[in-house]
Amino acid sequence: MFTTKIHPRVSETDGLGHINNTTLPIWFEAGRDGIFKIFTPDLSFKRWRCVILKMEVEYLAQLYYGTPVYIKTWVAKIGNKSFELYEEIHQNNQCCARGKAVYVNYDVETSTSLSIPDEVRVELNRHTVSS
């Protein structure tokens, strides 16, 4: 599991006084940096391999400005060319949102999906929900 701490910004707060729903997908993506580094250690877009196919967000409780949030990211499934992530956003020790994202290992230069290499698969397995 990867954990990322985020400090909500005033600009992410909406007129109702809570964090705007459009902010959560951005926070979930911030929590995926550890995953991205497994595929592209230097995070170079010239060698980028992770392309998102699908994302779901389930809103469970409101989030607020002024208190840090923690993004928790796990690998849920690993296929031949794609993988699924399970994610949660916590504030004040409460799970306020959860989500899923599906990525494919992709070669931008050739516009083709690629099998996930064995060494990458080993690293992904270290961050599975069950471990």
Secondary structure by P-SEA (a helix, b strand, c coil): cbbbbbbbccccccccccccccaaaaaaaaaaaaaaaaaccccccccccccccbbbbbbcccccccbbbbbbbbbccccccbbbbbbbbbccccccccbbbbbccccccccccccccaaaaaaaaaccccc
